[in-house]
């Protein structure tokens, strides 16, 4: 199911808030508006402290998006080891990385020319 731009923005906002609620770190929102051939509207990227924290973040994001938008992910990847968890909502892709995986894959670097928003970490 494809979302319109406004729905994609709302889903991204819900995901960012959910990540902040559960103390995910280094949240980055990549906005693909105006990028020809892009399959996505947004990437939401964050860092988890541990595999169990990544699992908690993924579960809470799913819960909040389902509660507020009545949507579930089209697919999910990486829940076996929680090194890199991906929640695919078609137009919004949520990436939850452990620090080493985020540094290794460095997907933000692939999109240097795209509008990017960095959110401050929420203090515990």
PDB file as gemmi writes it, atoms N, CA and C in Angstrom:
CRYST1    1.000    1.000    1.000  90.00  90.00  90.00 P 1                      
ATOM      1  N   UNK A   1       0.840  -1.180   0.000  1.00  0.00           N  
ATOM      2  CA  UNK A   1       0.000   0.000   0.000  1.00  0.00           C  
ATOM      3  C   UNK A   1       0.883   1.241   0.000  1.00  0.00           C  
ATOM      4  N   UNK A   2       0.700   2.070  -0.967  1.00  0.00           N  
ATOM      5  CA  UNK A   2       1.466   3.299  -1.074  1.00  0.00           C  
ATOM      6  C   UNK A   2       0.770   4.409  -0.288  1.00  0.00           C  
ATOM      7  N   UNK A   3       1.575   5.191   0.421  1.00  0.00           N  
ATOM      8  CA  UNK A   3       1.058   6.308   1.207  1.00  0.00           C  
ATOM      9  C   UNK A   3       1.207   7.595   0.409  1.00  0.00           C  
ATOM     10  N   UNK A   4       0.337   8.562   0.679  1.00  0.00           N  
ATOM     11  CA  UNK A   4       0.579   9.873   0.090  1.00  0.00           C  
ATOM     12  C   UNK A   4       1.639  10.590   0.930  1.00  0.00           C  
ATOM     13  N   UNK A   5       2.145  11.679   0.424  1.00  0.00           N  
ATOM     14  CA  UNK A   5       3.254  12.404   1.075  1.00  0.00           C  
ATOM     15  C   UNK A   5       2.911  12.788   2.511  1.00  0.00           C  
ATOM     16  N   UNK A   6       1.702  13.275   2.728  1.00  0.00           N  
ATOM     17  CA  UNK A   6       1.294  13.701   4.071  1.00  0.00           C  
ATOM     18  C   UNK A   6       1.285  12.521   5.046  1.00  0.00           C  
ATOM     19  N   UNK A   7       0.795  11.372   4.596  1.00  0.00           N  
ATOM     20  CA  UNK A   7       0.780  10.178   5.446  1.00  0.00           C  
ATOM     21  C   UNK A   7       2.204   9.697   5.730  1.00  0.00           C  
ATOM     22  N   UNK A   8       3.076   9.782   4.730  1.00  0.00           N  
ATOM     23  CA  UNK A   8       4.477   9.400   4.938  1.00  0.00           C  
ATOM     24  C   UNK A   8       5.148  10.306   5.963  1.00  0.00           C  
ATOM     25  N   UNK A   9       4.850  11.599   5.889  1.00  0.00           N  
ATOM     26  CA  UNK A   9       5.395  12.541   6.871  1.00  0.00           C  
ATOM     27  C   UNK A   9       4.906  12.202   8.270  1.00  0.00           C  
ATOM     28  N   UNK A  10       3.615  11.889   8.396  1.00  0.00           N  
ATOM     29  CA  UNK A  10       3.054  11.542   9.703  1.00  0.00           C  
ATOM     30  C   UNK A  10       3.696  10.267  10.236  1.00  0.00           C  
ATOM     31  N   UNK A  11       3.826   9.255   9.405  1.00  0.00           N  
ATOM     32  CA  UNK A  11       4.439   8.008   9.841  1.00  0.00           C  
ATOM     33  C   UNK A  11       5.871   8.249  10.305  1.00  0.00           C  
ATOM     34  N   UNK A  12       6.614   9.049   9.565  1.00  0.00           N  
ATOM     35  CA  UNK A  12       7.992   9.375   9.949  1.00  0.00           C  
ATOM     36  C   UNK A  12       8.031  10.090  11.295  1.00  0.00           C  
ATOM     37  N   UNK A  13       7.115  11.023  11.494  1.00  0.00           N  
ATOM     38  CA  UNK A  13       7.047  11.771  12.748  1.00  0.00           C  
ATOM     39  C   UNK A  13       6.727  10.833  13.925  1.00  0.00           C  
ATOM     40  N   UNK A  14       5.810   9.910  13.721  1.00  0.00           N  
ATOM     41  CA  UNK A  14       5.461   8.938  14.764  1.00  0.00           C  
ATOM     42  C   UNK A  14       6.677   8.072  15.091  1.00  0.00           C  
ATOM     43  N   UNK A  15       7.389   7.629  14.056  1.00  0.00           N  
ATOM     44  CA  UNK A  15       8.570   6.785  14.272  1.00  0.00           C  
ATOM     45  C   UNK A  15       9.650   7.534  15.042  1.00  0.00           C  
ATOM     46  N   UNK A  16       9.915   8.771  14.668  1.00  0.00           N  
ATOM     47  CA  UNK A  16      10.933   9.571  15.369  1.00  0.00           C  
ATOM     48  C   UNK A  16      10.550   9.731  16.833  1.00  0.00           C  
ATOM     49  N   UNK A  17       9.303  10.055  17.098  1.00  0.00           N  
ATOM     50  CA  UNK A  17       8.835  10.232  18.491  1.00  0.00           C  
ATOM     51  C   UNK A  17       8.955   8.921  19.270  1.00  0.00           C  
ATOM     52  N   UNK A  18       8.591   7.806  18.643  1.00  0.00           N  
ATOM     53  CA  UNK A  18       8.703   6.503  19.304  1.00  0.00           C  
ATOM     54  C   UNK A  18      10.150   6.186  19.644  1.00  0.00           C  
ATOM     55  N   UNK A  19      11.056   6.476  18.725  1.00  0.00           N  
ATOM     56  CA  UNK A  19      12.484   6.245  18.971  1.00  0.00           C  
ATOM     57  C   UNK A  19      12.957   7.112  20.133  1.00  0.00           C  
ATOM     58  N   UNK A  20      12.548   8.373  20.147  1.00  0.00           N  
ATOM     59  CA  UNK A  20      12.924   9.258  21.250  1.00  0.00           C  
ATOM     60  C   UNK A  20      12.347   8.757  22.575  1.00  0.00           C  
ATOM     61  N   UNK A  21      11.101   8.286  22.547  1.00  0.00           N  
ATOM     62  CA  UNK A  21      10.465   7.772  23.773  1.00  0.00           C  
ATOM     63  C   UNK A  21      11.265   6.632  24.389  1.00  0.00           C  
ATOM     64  N   UNK A  22      11.866   5.798  23.554  1.00  0.00           N  
ATOM     65  CA  UNK A  22      12.619   4.632  24.026  1.00  0.00           C  
ATOM     66  C   UNK A  22      14.130   4.856  23.977  1.00  0.00           C  
ATOM     67  N   UNK A  23      14.521   6.133  23.885  1.00  0.00           N  
ATOM     68  CA  UNK A  23      15.917   6.554  24.002  1.00  0.00           C  
ATOM     69  C   UNK A  23      16.845   6.011  22.921  1.00  0.00           C  
ATOM     70  N   UNK A  24      16.312   5.849  21.714  1.00  0.00           N  
ATOM     71  CA  UNK A  24      17.170   5.586  20.568  1.00  0.00           C  
ATOM     72  C   UNK A  24      18.038   6.817  20.323  1.00  0.00           C  
ATOM     73  N   UNK A  25      19.173   6.639  19.733  1.00  0.00           N  
ATOM     74  CA  UNK A  25      20.145   7.731  19.569  1.00  0.00           C  
ATOM     75  C   UNK A  25      20.388   8.067  18.103  1.00  0.00           C  
ATOM     76  N   UNK A  26      20.958   9.255  17.904  1.00  0.00           N  
ATOM     77  CA  UNK A  26      21.441   9.697  16.594  1.00  0.00           C  
ATOM     78  C   UNK A  26      20.384   9.510  15.493  1.00  0.00           C  
ATOM     79  N   UNK A  27      19.201  10.037  15.740  1.00  0.00           N  
ATOM     80  CA  UNK A  27      18.096   9.892  14.791  1.00  0.00           C  
ATOM     81  C   UNK A  27      18.322  10.821  13.601  1.00  0.00           C  
ATOM     82  N   UNK A  28      18.212  10.247  12.418  1.00  0.00           N  
ATOM     83  CA  UNK A  28      18.342  10.996  11.176  1.00  0.00           C  
ATOM     84  C   UNK A  28      17.131  10.693  10.302  1.00  0.00           C  
ATOM     85  N   UNK A  29      16.557  11.736   9.735  1.00  0.00           N  
ATOM     86  CA  UNK A  29      15.457  11.602   8.788  1.00  0.00           C  
ATOM     87  C   UNK A  29      15.969  12.036   7.426  1.00  0.00           C  
ATOM     88  N   UNK A  30      15.894  11.144   6.445  1.00  0.00           N  
ATOM     89  CA  UNK A  30      16.294  11.464   5.083  1.00  0.00           C  
ATOM     90  C   UNK A  30      15.026  11.603   4.258  1.00  0.00           C  
ATOM     91  N   UNK A  31      14.882  12.746   3.608  1.00  0.00           N  
ATOM     92  CA  UNK A  31      13.688  13.093   2.835  1.00  0.00           C  
ATOM     93  C   UNK A  31      14.022  13.009   1.344  1.00  0.00           C  
ATOM     94  N   UNK A  32      13.369  12.094   0.642  1.00  0.00           N  
ATOM     95  CA  UNK A  32      13.657  11.859  -0.772  1.00  0.00           C  
ATOM     96  C   UNK A  32      12.776  12.668  -1.714  1.00  0.00           C  
ATOM     97  N   UNK A  33      12.073  13.666  -1.198  1.00  0.00           N  
ATOM     98  CA  UNK A  33      11.208  14.476  -2.060  1.00  0.00           C  
ATOM     99  C   UNK A  33      12.032  15.114  -3.182  1.00  0.00           C  
ATOM    100  N   UNK A  34      11.527  14.995  -4.391  1.00  0.00           N  
ATOM    101  CA  UNK A  34      12.190  15.601  -5.534  1.00  0.00           C  
ATOM    102  C   UNK A  34      13.324  14.780  -6.122  1.00  0.00           C  
ATOM    103  N   UNK A  35      13.583  13.606  -5.569  1.00  0.00           N  
ATOM    104  CA  UNK A  35      14.647  12.752  -6.087  1.00  0.00           C  
ATOM    105  C   UNK A  35      14.035  11.812  -7.129  1.00  0.00           C  
ATOM    106  N   UNK A  36      14.385  12.027  -8.379  1.00  0.00           N  
ATOM    107  CA  UNK A  36      13.834  11.216  -9.469  1.00  0.00           C  
ATOM    108  C   UNK A  36      14.175   9.747  -9.293  1.00  0.00           C  
ATOM    109  N   UNK A  37      13.178   8.904  -9.454  1.00  0.00           N  
ATOM    110  CA  UNK A  37      13.378   7.468  -9.376  1.00  0.00           C  
ATOM    111  C   UNK A  37      13.413   6.903  -7.977  1.00  0.00           C  
ATOM    112  N   UNK A  38      13.245   7.740  -6.964  1.00  0.00           N  
ATOM    113  CA  UNK A  38      13.272   7.235  -5.596  1.00  0.00           C  
ATOM    114  C   UNK A  38      12.051   6.362  -5.330  1.00  0.00           C  
ATOM    115  N   UNK A  39      12.277   5.245  -4.677  1.00  0.00           N  
ATOM    116  CA  UNK A  39      11.188   4.343  -4.321  1.00  0.00           C  
ATOM    117  C   UNK A  39      10.574   4.693  -2.973  1.00  0.00           C  
ATOM    118  N   UNK A  40      11.187   5.625  -2.245  1.00  0.00           N  
ATOM    119  CA  UNK A  40      10.778   5.937  -0.883  1.00  0.00           C  
ATOM    120  C   UNK A  40      10.526   7.430  -0.715  1.00  0.00           C  
ATOM    121  N   UNK A  41       9.732   7.761   0.292  1.00  0.00           N  
ATOM    122  CA  UNK A  41       9.582   9.164   0.683  1.00  0.00           C  
ATOM    123  C   UNK A  41      10.596   9.515   1.767  1.00  0.00           C  
ATOM    124  N   UNK A  42      10.772   8.604   2.724  1.00  0.00           N  
ATOM    125  CA  UNK A  42      11.645   8.886   3.871  1.00  0.00           C  
ATOM    126  C   UNK A  42      12.382   7.633   4.320  1.00  0.00           C  
ATOM    127  N   UNK A  43      13.584   7.851   4.845  1.00  0.00           N  
ATOM    128  CA  UNK A  43      14.298   6.891   5.679  1.00  0.00           C  
ATOM    129  C   UNK A  43      14.331   7.509   7.078  1.00  0.00           C  
ATOM    130  N   UNK A  44      14.059   6.703   8.079  1.00  0.00           N  
ATOM    131  CA  UNK A  44      14.288   7.084   9.467  1.00  0.00           C  
ATOM    132  C   UNK A  44      15.383   6.149   9.959  1.00  0.00           C  
ATOM    133  N   UNK A  45      16.465   6.725  10.464  1.00  0.00           N  
ATOM    134  CA  UNK A  45      17.627   5.943  10.884  1.00  0.00           C  
ATOM    135  C   UNK A  45      17.946   6.276  12.330  1.00  0.00           C  
ATOM    136  N   UNK A  46      18.246   5.245  13.120  1.00  0.00           N  
ATOM    137  CA  UNK A  46      18.653   5.494  14.506  1.00  0.00           C  
ATOM    138  C   UNK A  46      19.625   4.419  14.962  1.00  0.00           C  
ATOM    139  N   UNK A  47      20.193   4.649  16.129  1.00  0.00           N  
ATOM    140  CA  UNK A  47      21.130   3.718  16.738  1.00  0.00           C  
ATOM    141  C   UNK A  47      20.549   3.208  18.049  1.00  0.00           C  
ATOM    142  N   UNK A  48      20.660   1.902  18.239  1.00  0.00           N  
ATOM    143  CA  UNK A  48      20.252   1.250  19.490  1.00  0.00           C  
ATOM    144  C   UNK A  48      21.501   0.887  20.289  1.00  0.00           C  
ATOM    145  N   UNK A  49      21.339   0.757  21.588  1.00  0.00           N  
ATOM    146  CA  UNK A  49      22.469   0.436  22.471  1.00  0.00           C  
ATOM    147  C   UNK A  49      22.862  -1.032  22.445  1.00  0.00           C  
ATOM    148  N   UNK A  50      21.896  -1.917  22.157  1.00  0.00           N  
ATOM    149  CA  UNK A  50      22.108  -3.357  22.257  1.00  0.00           C  
ATOM    150  C   UNK A  50      21.068  -4.066  21.396  1.00  0.00           C  
ATOM    151  N   UNK A  51      21.249  -5.362  21.152  1.00  0.00           N  
ATOM    152  CA  UNK A  51      20.222  -6.090  20.402  1.00  0.00           C  
ATOM    153  C   UNK A  51      18.836  -6.020  21.060  1.00  0.00           C  
ATOM    154  N   UNK A  52      18.792  -6.124  22.371  1.00  0.00           N  
ATOM    155  CA  UNK A  52      17.479  -6.051  23.038  1.00  0.00           C  
ATOM    156  C   UNK A  52      16.873  -4.653  22.913  1.00  0.00           C  
ATOM    157  N   UNK A  53      17.695  -3.622  22.921  1.00  0.00           N  
ATOM    158  CA  UNK A  53      17.207  -2.255  22.723  1.00  0.00           C  
ATOM    159  C   UNK A  53      16.677  -2.087  21.302  1.00  0.00           C  
ATOM    160  N   UNK A  54      17.372  -2.651  20.306  1.00  0.00           N  
ATOM    161  CA  UNK A  54      16.897  -2.592  18.914  1.00  0.00           C  
ATOM    162  C   UNK A  54      15.542  -3.277  18.790  1.00  0.00           C  
ATOM    163  N   UNK A  55      15.398  -4.421  19.420  1.00  0.00           N  
ATOM    164  CA  UNK A  55      14.122  -5.144  19.402  1.00  0.00           C  
ATOM    165  C   UNK A  55      13.020  -4.325  20.063  1.00  0.00           C  
ATOM    166  N   UNK A  56      13.327  -3.695  21.194  1.00  0.00           N  
ATOM    167  CA  UNK A  56      12.359  -2.841  21.894  1.00  0.00           C  
ATOM    168  C   UNK A  56      11.949  -1.662  21.018  1.00  0.00           C  
ATOM    169  N   UNK A  57      12.912  -1.022  20.376  1.00  0.00           N  
ATOM    170  CA  UNK A  57      12.602   0.103  19.479  1.00  0.00           C  
ATOM    171  C   UNK A  57      11.685  -0.338  18.347  1.00  0.00           C  
ATOM    172  N   UNK A  58      12.015  -1.454  17.709  1.00  0.00           N  
ATOM    173  CA  UNK A  58      11.193  -1.951  16.596  1.00  0.00           C  
ATOM    174  C   UNK A  58       9.767  -2.247  17.063  1.00  0.00           C  
ATOM    175  N   UNK A  59       9.642  -2.915  18.179  1.00  0.00           N  
ATOM    176  CA  UNK A  59       8.321  -3.263  18.699  1.00  0.00           C  
ATOM    177  C   UNK A  59       7.514  -2.008  19.035  1.00  0.00           C  
ATOM    178  N   UNK A  60       8.148  -1.038  19.643  1.00  0.00           N  
ATOM    179  CA  UNK A  60       7.439   0.188  20.033  1.00  0.00           C  
ATOM    180  C   UNK A  60       7.039   1.013  18.805  1.00  0.00           C  
ATOM    181  N   UNK A  61       7.895   1.077  17.819  1.00  0.00           N  
ATOM    182  CA  UNK A  61       7.547   1.781  16.577  1.00  0.00           C  
ATOM    183  C   UNK A  61       6.339   1.112  15.932  1.00  0.00           C  
ATOM    184  N   UNK A  62       6.389  -0.222  15.794  1.00  0.00           N  
ATOM    185  CA  UNK A  62       5.249  -0.955  15.214  1.00  0.00           C  
ATOM    186  C   UNK A  62       3.966  -0.658  15.975  1.00  0.00           C  
ATOM    187  N   UNK A  63       4.052  -0.697  17.300  1.00  0.00           N  
ATOM    188  CA  UNK A  63       2.888  -0.458  18.156  1.00  0.00           C  
ATOM    189  C   UNK A  63       2.314   0.945  17.943  1.00  0.00           C  
ATOM    190  N   UNK A  64       3.178   1.952  17.943  1.00  0.00           N  
ATOM    191  CA  UNK A  64       2.712   3.341  17.811  1.00  0.00           C  
ATOM    192  C   UNK A  64       2.130   3.616  16.421  1.00  0.00           C  
ATOM    193  N   UNK A  65       2.775   3.104  15.372  1.00  0.00           N  
ATOM    194  CA  UNK A  65       2.271   3.321  14.015  1.00  0.00           C  
ATOM    195  C   UNK A  65       0.926   2.609  13.841  1.00  0.00           C  
ATOM    196  N   UNK A  66       0.833   1.403  14.354  1.00  0.00           N  
ATOM    197  CA  UNK A  66      -0.443   0.671  14.256  1.00  0.00           C  
ATOM    198  C   UNK A  66      -1.542   1.404  15.025  1.00  0.00           C  
ATOM    199  N   UNK A  67      -1.208   1.883  16.208  1.00  0.00           N  
ATOM    200  CA  UNK A  67      -2.165   2.587  17.051  1.00  0.00           C  
ATOM    201  C   UNK A  67      -2.642   3.891  16.409  1.00  0.00           C  
ATOM    202  N   UNK A  68      -1.726   4.652  15.836  1.00  0.00           N  
ATOM    203  CA  UNK A  68      -2.057   5.983  15.334  1.00  0.00           C  
ATOM    204  C   UNK A  68      -2.458   6.006  13.864  1.00  0.00           C  
ATOM    205  N   UNK A  69      -2.003   5.012  13.083  1.00  0.00           N  
ATOM    206  CA  UNK A  69      -2.295   5.044  11.645  1.00  0.00           C  
ATOM    207  C   UNK A  69      -2.963   3.772  11.127  1.00  0.00           C  
ATOM    208  N   UNK A  70      -3.097   2.767  11.987  1.00  0.00           N  
ATOM    209  CA  UNK A  70      -3.702   1.480  11.586  1.00  0.00           C  
ATOM    210  C   UNK A  70      -2.893   0.789  10.496  1.00  0.00           C  
ATOM    211  N   UNK A  71      -1.565   0.926  10.557  1.00  0.00           N  
ATOM    212  CA  UNK A  71      -0.674   0.313   9.575  1.00  0.00           C  
ATOM    213  C   UNK A  71       0.292  -0.639  10.264  1.00  0.00           C  
ATOM    214  N   UNK A  72       0.638  -1.700   9.552  1.00  0.00           N  
ATOM    215  CA  UNK A  72       1.696  -2.601  10.000  1.00  0.00           C  
ATOM    216  C   UNK A  72       2.760  -2.626   8.906  1.00  0.00           C  
ATOM    217  N   UNK A  73       3.991  -2.982   9.251  1.00  0.00           N  
ATOM    218  CA  UNK A  73       5.035  -3.010   8.224  1.00  0.00           C  
ATOM    219  C   UNK A  73       4.716  -4.021   7.122  1.00  0.00           C  
ATOM    220  N   UNK A  74       5.075  -3.668   5.904  1.00  0.00           N  
ATOM    221  CA  UNK A  74       4.962  -4.600   4.776  1.00  0.00           C  
ATOM    222  C   UNK A  74       5.914  -5.773   4.996  1.00  0.00           C  
ATOM    223  N   UNK A  75       7.096  -5.477   5.483  1.00  0.00           N  
ATOM    224  CA  UNK A  75       8.066  -6.521   5.805  1.00  0.00           C  
ATOM    225  C   UNK A  75       8.996  -6.025   6.905  1.00  0.00           C  
ATOM    226  N   UNK A  76       9.668  -6.973   7.518  1.00  0.00           N  
ATOM    227  CA  UNK A  76      10.631  -6.691   8.581  1.00  0.00           C  
ATOM    228  C   UNK A  76      11.844  -7.571   8.352  1.00  0.00           C  
ATOM    229  N   UNK A  77      13.012  -7.032   8.599  1.00  0.00           N  
ATOM    230  CA  UNK A  77      14.257  -7.777   8.426  1.00  0.00           C  
ATOM    231  C   UNK A  77      15.148  -7.550   9.639  1.00  0.00           C  
ATOM    232  N   UNK A  78      15.978  -8.540   9.942  1.00  0.00           N  
ATOM    233  CA  UNK A  78      17.030  -8.374  10.937  1.00  0.00           C  
ATOM    234  C   UNK A  78      16.644  -8.645  12.378  1.00  0.00           C  
ATOM    235  N   UNK A  79      15.444  -9.130  12.614  1.00  0.00           N  
ATOM    236  CA  UNK A  79      15.019  -9.351  13.997  1.00  0.00           C  
ATOM    237  C   UNK A  79      15.683 -10.575  14.635  1.00  0.00           C  
ATOM    238  N   UNK A  80      16.359 -11.392  13.840  1.00  0.00           N  
ATOM    239  CA  UNK A  80      17.026 -12.576  14.389  1.00  0.00           C  
ATOM    240  C   UNK A  80      18.199 -12.186  15.281  1.00  0.00           C  
ATOM    241  N   UNK A  81      19.001 -11.219  14.820  1.00  0.00           N  
ATOM    242  CA  UNK A  81      20.167 -10.824  15.617  1.00  0.00           C  
ATOM    243  C   UNK A  81      20.131  -9.359  16.043  1.00  0.00           C  
ATOM    244  N   UNK A  82      19.218  -8.589  15.472  1.00  0.00           N  
ATOM    245  CA  UNK A  82      19.007  -7.176  15.832  1.00  0.00           C  
ATOM    246  C   UNK A  82      20.256  -6.311  15.664  1.00  0.00           C  
ATOM    247  N   UNK A  83      21.124  -6.682  14.748  1.00  0.00           N  
ATOM    248  CA  UNK A  83      22.289  -5.868  14.419  1.00  0.00           C  
ATOM    249  C   UNK A  83      21.873  -4.693  13.537  1.00  0.00           C  
ATOM    250  N   UNK A  84      20.945  -4.982  12.612  1.00  0.00           N  
ATOM    251  CA  UNK A  84      20.343  -3.971  11.731  1.00  0.00           C  
ATOM    252  C   UNK A  84      18.911  -4.421  11.493  1.00  0.00           C  
ATOM    253  N   UNK A  85      17.988  -3.720  12.078  1.00  0.00           N  
ATOM    254  CA  UNK A  85      16.569  -4.033  11.921  1.00  0.00           C  
ATOM    255  C   UNK A  85      15.974  -3.048  10.927  1.00  0.00           C  
ATOM    256  N   UNK A  86      15.208  -3.570   9.981  1.00  0.00           N  
ATOM    257  CA  UNK A  86      14.572  -2.736   8.978  1.00  0.00           C  
ATOM    258  C   UNK A  86      13.063  -2.979   9.032  1.00  0.00           C  
ATOM    259  N   UNK A  87      12.301  -1.892   9.189  1.00  0.00           N  
ATOM    260  CA  UNK A  87      10.843  -1.937   9.124  1.00  0.00           C  
ATOM    261  C   UNK A  87      10.436  -1.244   7.832  1.00  0.00           C  
ATOM    262  N   UNK A  88       9.786  -1.970   6.952  1.00  0.00           N  
ATOM    263  CA  UNK A  88       9.421  -1.469   5.630  1.00  0.00           C  
ATOM    264  C   UNK A  88       7.940  -1.130   5.589  1.00  0.00           C  
ATOM    265  N   UNK A  89       7.655   0.163   5.545  1.00  0.00           N  
ATOM    266  CA  UNK A  89       6.281   0.645   5.396  1.00  0.00           C  
ATOM    267  C   UNK A  89       6.078   1.183   3.977  1.00  0.00           C  
ATOM    268  N   UNK A  90       6.703   0.565   2.999  1.00  0.00           N  
ATOM    269  CA  UNK A  90       6.693   0.956   1.583  1.00  0.00           C  
ATOM    270  C   UNK A  90       7.358   2.306   1.364  1.00  0.00           C  
ATOM    271  N   UNK A  91       6.675   3.396   1.694  1.00  0.00           N  
ATOM    272  CA  UNK A  91       7.209   4.735   1.415  1.00  0.00           C  
ATOM    273  C   UNK A  91       8.107   5.262   2.525  1.00  0.00           C  
ATOM    274  N   UNK A  92       8.069   4.616   3.661  1.00  0.00           N  
ATOM    275  CA  UNK A  92       8.920   4.987   4.794  1.00  0.00           C  
ATOM    276  C   UNK A  92       9.658   3.726   5.240  1.00  0.00           C  
ATOM    277  N   UNK A  93      10.964   3.808   5.252  1.00  0.00           N  
ATOM    278  CA  UNK A  93      11.804   2.694   5.684  1.00  0.00           C  
ATOM    279  C   UNK A  93      12.498   3.118   6.973  1.00  0.00           C  
ATOM    280  N   UNK A  94      12.365   2.301   7.995  1.00  0.00           N  
ATOM    281  CA  UNK A  94      12.959   2.604   9.295  1.00  0.00           C  
ATOM    282  C   UNK A  94      14.118   1.644   9.528  1.00  0.00           C  
ATOM    283  N   UNK A  95      15.300   2.216   9.783  1.00  0.00           N  
ATOM    284  CA  UNK A  95      16.520   1.451  10.019  1.00  0.00           C  
ATOM    285  C   UNK A  95      16.930   1.639  11.476  1.00  0.00           C  
ATOM    286  N   UNK A  96      17.103   0.532  12.179  1.00  0.00           N  
ATOM    287  CA  UNK A  96      17.582   0.559  13.565  1.00  0.00           C  
ATOM    288  C   UNK A  96      18.896  -0.216  13.580  1.00  0.00           C  
ATOM    289  N   UNK A  97      19.972   0.476  13.876  1.00  0.00           N  
ATOM    290  CA  UNK A  97      21.306  -0.112  13.824  1.00  0.00           C  
ATOM    291  C   UNK A  97      21.926  -0.210  15.215  1.00  0.00           C  
ATOM    292  N   UNK A  98      22.761  -1.222  15.407  1.00  0.00           N  
ATOM    293  CA  UNK A  98      23.726  -1.173  16.494  1.00  0.00           C  
ATOM    294  C   UNK A  98      24.860  -0.267  16.007  1.00  0.00           C  
ATOM    295  N   UNK A  99      25.610   0.346  16.928  1.00  0.00           N  
ATOM    296  CA  UNK A  99      26.629   1.331  16.503  1.00  0.00           C  
ATOM    297  C   UNK A  99      27.607   0.816  15.445  1.00  0.00           C  
ATOM    298  N   UNK A 100      28.104  -0.412  15.612  1.00  0.00           N  
ATOM    299  CA  UNK A 100      29.098  -0.947  14.680  1.00  0.00           C  
ATOM    300  C   UNK A 100      28.501  -1.125  13.283  1.00  0.00           C  
ATOM    301  N   UNK A 101      27.274  -1.594  13.209  1.00  0.00           N  
ATOM    302  CA  UNK A 101      26.618  -1.800  11.908  1.00  0.00           C  
ATOM    303  C   UNK A 101      26.324  -0.464  11.235  1.00  0.00           C  
ATOM    304  N   UNK A 102      25.902   0.509  12.014  1.00  0.00           N  
ATOM    305  CA  UNK A 102      25.613   1.821  11.421  1.00  0.00           C  
ATOM    306  C   UNK A 102      26.879   2.429  10.828  1.00  0.00           C  
ATOM    307  N   UNK A 103      27.962   2.303  11.568  1.00  0.00           N  
ATOM    308  CA  UNK A 103      29.238   2.838  11.071  1.00  0.00           C  
ATOM    309  C   UNK A 103      29.691   2.073   9.827  1.00  0.00           C  
ATOM    310  N   UNK A 104      29.545   0.755   9.842  1.00  0.00           N  
ATOM    311  CA  UNK A 104      29.987  -0.071   8.726  1.00  0.00           C  
ATOM    312  C   UNK A 104      29.193   0.218   7.446  1.00  0.00           C  
ATOM    313  N   UNK A 105      27.861   0.251   7.544  1.00  0.00           N  
ATOM    314  CA  UNK A 105      27.025   0.444   6.359  1.00  0.00           C  
ATOM    315  C   UNK A 105      26.921   1.910   5.941  1.00  0.00           C  
ATOM    316  N   UNK A 106      26.973   2.809   6.898  1.00  0.00           N  
ATOM    317  CA  UNK A 106      27.034   4.246   6.641  1.00  0.00           C  
ATOM    318  C   UNK A 106      26.064   4.687   5.531  1.00  0.00           C  
ATOM    319  N   UNK A 107      24.800   4.289   5.658  1.00  0.00           N  
ATOM    320  CA  UNK A 107      23.855   4.568   4.567  1.00  0.00           C  
ATOM    321  C   UNK A 107      23.552   6.056   4.398  1.00  0.00           C  
ATOM    322  N   UNK A 108      23.738   6.843   5.448  1.00  0.00           N  
ATOM    323  CA  UNK A 108      23.533   8.293   5.288  1.00  0.00           C  
ATOM    324  C   UNK A 108      24.489   8.870   4.252  1.00  0.00           C  
ATOM    325  N   UNK A 109      25.684   8.298   4.172  1.00  0.00           N  
ATOM    326  CA  UNK A 109      26.695   8.784   3.244  1.00  0.00           C  
ATOM    327  C   UNK A 109      26.280   8.581   1.787  1.00  0.00           C  
ATOM    328  N   UNK A 110      25.399   7.605   1.538  1.00  0.00           N  
ATOM    329  CA  UNK A 110      24.922   7.342   0.175  1.00  0.00           C  
ATOM    330  C   UNK A 110      23.984   8.439  -0.314  1.00  0.00           C  
ATOM    331  N   UNK A 111      23.453   9.237   0.610  1.00  0.00           N  
ATOM    332  CA  UNK A 111      22.435  10.229   0.274  1.00  0.00           C  
ATOM    333  C   UNK A 111      22.872  11.623   0.689  1.00  0.00           C  
ATOM    334  N   UNK A 112      24.096  12.008   0.387  1.00  0.00           N  
ATOM    335  CA  UNK A 112      24.647  13.302   0.789  1.00  0.00           C  
ATOM    336  C   UNK A 112      23.877  14.493   0.225  1.00  0.00           C  
ATOM    337  N   UNK A 113      23.312  14.351  -0.966  1.00  0.00           N  
ATOM    338  CA  UNK A 113      22.656  15.477  -1.630  1.00  0.00           C  
ATOM    339  C   UNK A 113      21.157  15.546  -1.351  1.00  0.00           C  
ATOM    340  N   UNK A 114      20.683  14.747  -0.420  1.00  0.00           N  
ATOM    341  CA  UNK A 114      19.257  14.687  -0.098  1.00  0.00           C  
ATOM    342  C   UNK A 114      19.016  15.427   1.220  1.00  0.00           C  
ATOM    343  N   UNK A 115      17.847  16.052   1.334  1.00  0.00           N  
ATOM    344  CA  UNK A 115      17.518  16.780   2.570  1.00  0.00           C  
ATOM    345  C   UNK A 115      17.546  15.826   3.761  1.00  0.00           C  
ATOM    346  N   UNK A 116      18.333  16.210   4.760  1.00  0.00           N  
ATOM    347  CA  UNK A 116      18.525  15.382   5.943  1.00  0.00           C  
ATOM    348  C   UNK A 116      18.261  16.205   7.197  1.00  0.00           C  
ATOM    349  N   UNK A 117      17.546  15.605   8.143  1.00  0.00           N  
ATOM    350  CA  UNK A 117      17.288  16.246   9.434  1.00  0.00           C  
ATOM    351  C   UNK A 117      17.860  15.358  10.523  1.00  0.00           C  
ATOM    352  N   UNK A 118      18.644  15.960  11.417  1.00  0.00           N  
ATOM    353  CA  UNK A 118      19.206  15.242  12.557  1.00  0.00           C  
ATOM    354  C   UNK A 118      18.466  15.702  13.810  1.00  0.00           C  
ATOM    355  N   UNK A 119      18.061  14.759  14.624  1.00  0.00           N  
ATOM    356  CA  UNK A 119      17.323  15.075  15.857  1.00  0.00           C  
ATOM    357  C   UNK A 119      18.260  14.919  17.053  1.00  0.00           C  
ATOM    358  N   UNK A 120      18.123  15.828  18.013  1.00  0.00           N  
ATOM    359  CA  UNK A 120      18.975  15.717  19.202  1.00  0.00           C  
ATOM    360  C   UNK A 120      18.609  14.478  20.014  1.00  0.00           C  
ATOM    361  N   UNK A 121      19.614  13.912  20.667  1.00  0.00           N  
ATOM    362  CA  UNK A 121      19.359  12.779  21.552  1.00  0.00           C  
ATOM    363  C   UNK A 121      18.563  13.256  22.771  1.00  0.00           C  
ATOM    364  N   UNK A 122      17.655  12.412  23.202  1.00  0.00           N  
ATOM    365  CA  UNK A 122      16.869  12.711  24.397  1.00  0.00           C  
ATOM    366  C   UNK A 122      17.644  12.182  25.586  1.00  0.00           C  
ATOM    367  N   UNK A 123      17.778  13.028  26.597  1.00  0.00           N  
ATOM    368  CA  UNK A 123      18.500  12.592  27.798  1.00  0.00           C  
ATOM    369  C   UNK A 123      17.660  11.610  28.596  1.00  0.00           C  
ATOM    370  N   UNK A 124      18.349  10.687  29.218  1.00  0.00           N  
ATOM    371  CA  UNK A 124      17.669   9.681  30.032  1.00  0.00           C  
ATOM    372  C   UNK A 124      17.159  10.300  31.316  1.00  0.00           C  
TER     373      UNK A 124                                                      
END                                                                             
